[in-house]
Amino acid sequence: MKAVVITSPGSPEVLQAQEVDDPAVGDDEVLIEVAAAALNRADTVQRKGSYPPPKGASPYPGLECSGTIIAVGKYVTRWKVGDQVCALLSGGGYAEKVAVPAGQVLPLPPGVSLRDAASFPEVACTVWSTVFMMSRLSPGESFLIHGGSSGIGTFAIQMAKHLGIRVFVTAGTEEKLAACKQFGADVCINYKTEDFVARVKEETAGKGVDVILDNIGAPYLQRNLDSLNIDGRIFIIGFQGGTVAQVNLSCLLAKRLTLQAAGLRNRSPENKAVIVGEVEKHVWPAIAAGKVKPVVFKSFPLSEAAEAHRLMESSAHIGKILLIP
């Protein structure tokens, strides 16, 4: 089969589509013929050599895909050959075939094309596990999403609005803010021209928001703490701005704040299966009802994976970028 190989750590041109061996299928796994794989920021970090795959995972990038099951392990009972599915992966999505534990597979969401379904598993599992399962964001609360026009952001806006939550977003261009508004965001803040802390305080009568989903890290940490309401929660899922910050911790005590961070990739298959099960239970009905829709910006063939990475790193996209074998 063909797969995108990271020939050496570096810039996008190190990504090369090559002939490789088909993946072996474990007893608890299924083999998927990939229809599409979606890009994630983590893929670009892996390409640079800073985010190696977990032990035993595929060396090829790609944390989510959609496709058709072409083989099943002997202990797999739910899935059968011919099922159209999408899946949360530990790697290997940038390929014609990928093996994945059966517990990380989801049925095709009703009303979504096989190709577009690739845009959901990683973002849905990330947002549901962090914002809803761990930070307990609830109807009637308020929610600030940094990078509202990203794949994570466009999904989080739609899901939160569906659940009756007031949504704030930051983005860096008026075009991106307009897109966020279209997806349902209530308050759209241009972080290049506005102080998001001041705007959040203005829009909440000085209280702040209840939950913040942050992918920037260090440079936003103090400002995020200052933007939270009493009993507020921050969830960090990325460090695009850096990892080292000096902060005044007194507000944590004064406002009973919670600061958390987590990733998906290095969790156990059992833990991922729990998250996938919750996503199927809570998110898939919202997609089936048309309340949450795929947001696909552009698709590239596997042979143009380097170009897809350049687009992601330019941040010129809104929503997801797909690779098509």
C-alpha positions as CSV (number, residue, x, y, z in Angstrom):
1,M,0.0,0.0,0.0
2,K,1.0,3.7,-0.2
3,A,1.6,5.7,2.9
4,V,3.1,9.1,3.7
5,V,6.5,8.5,5.3
6,I,8.4,11.1,7.4
7,T,11.7,10.5,5.7
8,S,13.5,12.6,8.4
9,P,12.4,15.2,10.9
10,G,12.0,18.6,9.2
11,S,9.8,20.9,7.1
12,P,6.9,19.7,5.0
13,E,9.0,18.4,2.1
14,V,10.2,15.5,4.3
15,L,6.7,13.9,3.8
16,Q,6.9,11.4,0.9
17,A,4.3,9.0,-0.4
18,Q,6.0,5.6,-0.6
19,E,5.1,1.9,-1.0
20,V,5.1,0.2,2.4
21,D,3.9,-3.1,3.9
22,D,0.2,-3.4,4.7
23,P,-0.5,-3.1,8.5
24,A,-0.9,-6.3,10.5
25,V,-4.4,-6.7,12.1
26,G,-4.6,-7.7,15.7
27,D,-7.2,-9.9,17.3
28,D,-9.1,-6.9,18.7
29,E,-8.6,-4.7,15.6
30,V,-10.2,-3.9,12.2
31,L,-8.4,-3.0,9.0
32,I,-9.9,0.0,7.2
33,E,-9.4,0.9,3.6
34,V,-9.0,4.6,4.0
35,A,-11.4,7.0,2.1
36,A,-9.9,10.1,3.7
37,A,-7.7,11.2,6.6
38,A,-7.8,14.5,8.3
39,L,-4.9,16.7,9.3
40,N,-4.2,17.8,12.9
41,R,-1.6,20.2,14.4
42,A,-0.1,17.2,16.1
43,D,0.8,15.8,12.7
44,T,3.0,18.8,12.0
45,V,4.7,18.4,15.4
46,Q,5.4,14.7,14.7
47,R,6.8,15.6,11.3
48,K,9.3,17.9,13.1
49,G,10.4,15.1,15.4
50,S,8.9,16.4,18.6
51,Y,5.8,14.1,19.0
52,P,6.8,10.5,18.4
53,P,4.0,7.9,18.1
54,P,3.2,5.8,21.1
55,K,4.9,2.4,21.4
56,G,3.4,0.0,19.0
57,A,1.6,2.6,16.9
58,S,2.0,3.2,13.2
59,P,5.0,5.3,12.3
60,Y,3.0,7.2,9.7
61,P,1.1,10.4,10.7
62,G,-2.7,10.6,10.8
63,L,-4.9,10.6,13.9
64,E,-8.3,10.2,12.3
65,C,-9.8,8.6,9.1
66,S,-12.9,7.4,7.4
67,G,-13.2,4.4,5.2
68,T,-14.6,0.8,4.7
69,I,-13.7,-2.2,6.9
70,I,-11.9,-4.8,4.8
71,A,-10.8,-7.3,7.6
72,V,-11.7,-7.9,11.2
73,G,-9.7,-9.6,14.1
74,K,-11.0,-12.8,15.6
75,Y,-12.3,-11.2,18.8
76,V,-14.2,-8.3,17.0
77,T,-18.0,-8.7,17.2
78,R,-19.5,-5.3,16.5
79,W,-18.0,-4.7,13.1
80,K,-18.0,-6.6,9.8
81,V,-16.3,-6.4,6.4
82,G,-18.0,-3.8,4.3
83,D,-19.0,-1.5,7.2
84,Q,-18.5,2.2,6.4
85,V,-16.9,3.8,9.5
86,C,-14.6,6.5,10.8
87,A,-12.0,6.0,13.5
88,L,-9.8,7.7,16.1
89,L,-6.2,6.6,15.5
90,S,-2.8,6.6,17.3
91,G,-1.2,7.1,13.9
92,G,-1.3,5.7,10.4
93,G,-4.1,7.6,8.8
94,Y,-2.0,9.0,6.0
95,A,-2.2,5.7,4.1
96,E,-4.4,3.5,1.9
97,K,-5.0,1.1,4.8
98,V,-4.9,1.4,8.6
99,A,-5.4,-1.1,11.5
100,V,-7.2,0.3,14.5
101,P,-8.6,-1.2,17.8
102,A,-12.3,-1.9,17.4
103,G,-13.2,0.3,20.3
104,Q,-11.9,3.3,18.5
105,V,-14.2,2.9,15.5
106,L,-17.4,4.8,15.0
107,P,-20.3,4.2,12.5
108,L,-20.6,6.7,9.7
109,P,-22.7,9.6,11.1
110,P,-26.1,9.7,9.4
111,G,-26.2,12.3,6.6
112,V,-22.5,12.7,6.3
113,S,-20.5,11.5,3.3
114,L,-17.8,8.8,3.8
115,R,-15.1,11.3,2.9
116,D,-16.3,14.1,5.1
117,A,-16.7,11.8,8.1
118,A,-12.9,11.8,8.4
119,S,-13.2,15.3,9.8
120,F,-15.0,14.2,13.0
121,P,-13.2,11.5,15.2
122,E,-10.3,13.5,16.6
123,V,-12.1,16.8,17.1
124,A,-15.2,15.2,18.5
125,C,-13.2,13.0,20.9
126,T,-10.9,15.9,21.9
127,V,-13.7,18.4,22.6
128,W,-16.1,16.0,24.2
129,S,-13.5,14.5,26.5
130,T,-11.9,17.8,27.6
131,V,-14.8,20.3,27.6
132,F,-17.7,18.1,28.5
133,M,-16.5,15.0,30.3
134,M,-13.7,16.6,32.3
135,S,-14.6,20.3,32.5
136,R,-18.3,19.6,32.8
137,L,-19.4,22.5,30.5
138,S,-23.2,22.6,31.0
139,P,-26.2,24.3,29.4
140,G,-26.6,27.9,30.4
141,E,-22.8,28.4,31.0
142,S,-20.4,30.4,28.8
143,F,-17.5,29.1,26.8
144,L,-14.4,30.7,25.3
145,I,-12.7,28.9,22.4
146,H,-9.3,30.2,21.2
147,G,-8.7,29.5,17.5
148,G,-12.4,29.4,16.8
149,S,-11.9,28.8,13.1
150,S,-9.8,25.7,13.5
151,G,-11.1,22.2,13.1
152,I,-11.4,21.9,16.9
153,G,-13.0,25.4,17.0
154,T,-15.6,25.0,14.3
155,F,-16.7,21.7,15.9
156,A,-16.7,23.1,19.5
157,I,-18.8,26.1,18.5
158,Q,-21.5,24.0,16.9
159,M,-21.6,21.4,19.7
160,A,-21.8,24.0,22.4
161,K,-24.5,26.0,20.7
162,H,-26.5,22.8,20.2
163,L,-26.3,22.3,24.0
164,G,-27.5,25.8,24.9
165,I,-24.1,27.4,25.8
166,R,-23.1,31.0,25.1
167,V,-20.0,30.8,22.9
168,F,-17.1,33.3,22.7
169,V,-14.3,32.8,20.2
170,T,-11.0,34.4,19.3
171,A,-9.5,34.4,15.7
172,G,-7.1,36.5,13.8
173,T,-9.0,37.8,10.8
174,E,-12.4,39.2,10.1
175,E,-13.0,36.4,7.6
176,K,-12.4,33.8,10.3
177,L,-14.6,35.7,12.8
178,A,-17.4,35.9,10.2
179,A,-17.2,32.1,9.7
180,C,-17.3,31.6,13.5
181,K,-20.4,33.7,13.6
182,Q,-22.0,31.6,10.9
183,F,-21.3,28.5,12.9
184,G,-23.1,30.0,15.8
185,A,-20.6,31.9,18.0
186,D,-22.2,34.7,20.0
187,V,-19.1,36.9,20.7
188,C,-16.3,37.0,18.1
189,I,-13.0,38.7,19.2
190,N,-10.1,39.6,16.9
191,Y,-7.1,38.8,19.1
192,K,-4.9,41.0,16.9
193,T,-6.9,44.1,17.4
194,E,-8.7,43.5,20.7
195,D,-7.9,42.5,24.3
196,F,-9.9,39.4,24.7
197,V,-9.8,39.7,28.5
198,A,-11.4,43.2,28.4
199,R,-14.0,42.0,25.9
200,V,-15.0,39.0,27.9
201,K,-15.4,41.1,31.0
202,E,-17.5,43.6,29.0
203,E,-19.8,40.9,27.6
204,T,-20.3,39.1,30.9
205,A,-20.8,42.2,33.2
206,G,-17.4,41.7,34.7
207,K,-18.0,38.0,35.7
208,G,-15.9,36.1,33.0
209,V,-16.7,32.9,31.2
210,D,-17.1,29.4,32.8
211,V,-14.9,27.3,30.6
212,I,-11.9,28.1,28.3
213,L,-10.5,25.7,25.6
214,D,-7.0,26.8,24.9
215,N,-4.4,25.7,22.3
216,I,-1.9,28.6,22.9
217,G,-0.5,27.8,26.3
218,A,2.1,30.0,28.1
219,P,1.4,33.5,26.7
220,Y,-2.4,33.1,27.3
221,L,-2.3,31.5,30.7
222,Q,-2.5,34.6,33.0
223,R,-5.0,36.2,30.6
224,N,-7.1,33.1,30.6
225,L,-7.1,33.0,34.4
226,D,-8.2,36.7,34.4
227,S,-11.1,35.8,32.0
228,L,-12.7,33.2,34.1
229,N,-15.8,33.4,36.3
230,I,-16.0,32.0,39.8
231,D,-15.6,28.1,39.6
232,G,-14.2,28.6,36.1
233,R,-12.2,25.9,34.3
234,I,-9.4,26.1,31.7
235,F,-8.5,23.2,29.5
236,I,-5.2,23.3,27.6
237,I,-4.9,21.1,24.6
238,G,-1.9,22.7,22.8
239,F,1.1,24.9,23.3
240,Q,1.3,26.8,20.0
241,G,2.6,29.9,21.9
242,G,5.0,28.0,24.2
243,T,5.2,26.0,27.5
244,V,6.8,28.2,30.1
245,A,4.8,31.0,31.9
246,Q,5.0,33.0,35.1
247,V,1.6,33.6,36.6
248,N,0.0,35.0,39.7
249,L,-1.8,32.1,41.3
250,S,-3.9,34.1,43.8
251,C,-6.9,34.1,41.5
252,L,-7.0,30.3,41.5
253,L,-7.7,30.4,45.2
254,A,-9.9,33.5,45.1
255,K,-12.2,32.2,42.3
256,R,-11.9,28.4,42.9
257,L,-10.4,27.9,39.4
258,T,-9.5,24.6,37.8
259,L,-6.6,24.3,35.3
260,Q,-6.3,21.0,33.3
261,A,-4.5,19.7,30.3
262,A,-4.6,16.5,28.4
263,G,-4.0,14.9,25.0
264,L,-5.7,11.9,23.3
265,R,-2.9,10.1,21.5
266,N,-1.1,8.5,24.5
267,R,-4.2,7.3,26.3
268,S,-4.8,3.6,26.6
269,P,-7.1,1.8,24.1
270,E,-9.5,1.2,26.9
271,N,-9.7,4.9,27.8
272,K,-10.1,5.9,24.2
273,A,-12.9,3.4,23.8
274,V,-14.7,5.0,26.7
275,I,-14.4,8.4,25.1
276,V,-15.4,7.1,21.7
277,G,-18.5,5.5,23.3
278,E,-19.5,8.8,24.9
279,V,-19.0,10.6,21.6
280,E,-21.3,8.1,19.8
281,K,-23.9,8.5,22.5
282,H,-23.8,12.3,22.8
283,V,-22.3,13.8,19.6
284,W,-23.5,11.5,16.8
285,P,-27.2,12.3,17.5
286,A,-26.4,16.0,17.1
287,I,-24.7,15.3,13.8
288,A,-27.6,13.2,12.7
289,A,-30.0,16.0,13.5
290,G,-28.0,18.4,11.4
291,K,-26.9,20.5,14.4
292,V,-23.2,19.8,13.9
293,K,-21.9,19.7,10.3
294,P,-18.5,18.8,8.9
295,V,-16.4,21.8,8.0
296,V,-13.9,20.8,5.3
297,F,-11.7,23.5,3.8
298,K,-9.7,21.6,1.2
299,S,-8.7,18.1,0.2
300,F,-5.3,17.0,-1.2
301,P,-4.2,13.6,-2.6
302,L,-1.7,11.7,-0.4
303,S,1.1,12.7,-2.8
304,E,0.6,16.3,-1.8
305,A,0.8,15.8,2.0
306,A,3.6,18.4,2.1
307,E,1.3,21.0,0.5
308,A,-1.5,20.1,3.0
309,H,1.0,20.7,5.9
310,R,2.1,24.0,4.5
311,L,-1.6,25.1,4.3
312,M,-2.1,24.0,8.0
313,E,1.0,25.8,9.2
314,S,-0.1,29.0,7.3
315,S,-3.3,29.0,9.4
316,A,-5.1,30.3,6.3
317,H,-7.7,27.5,6.5
318,I,-11.1,27.4,8.2
319,G,-12.1,24.0,9.5
320,K,-10.5,20.7,8.5
321,I,-8.0,19.7,5.8
322,L,-8.3,16.2,4.3
323,L,-5.9,13.8,2.5
324,I,-7.4,11.4,0.0
325,P,-5.6,8.1,-0.9
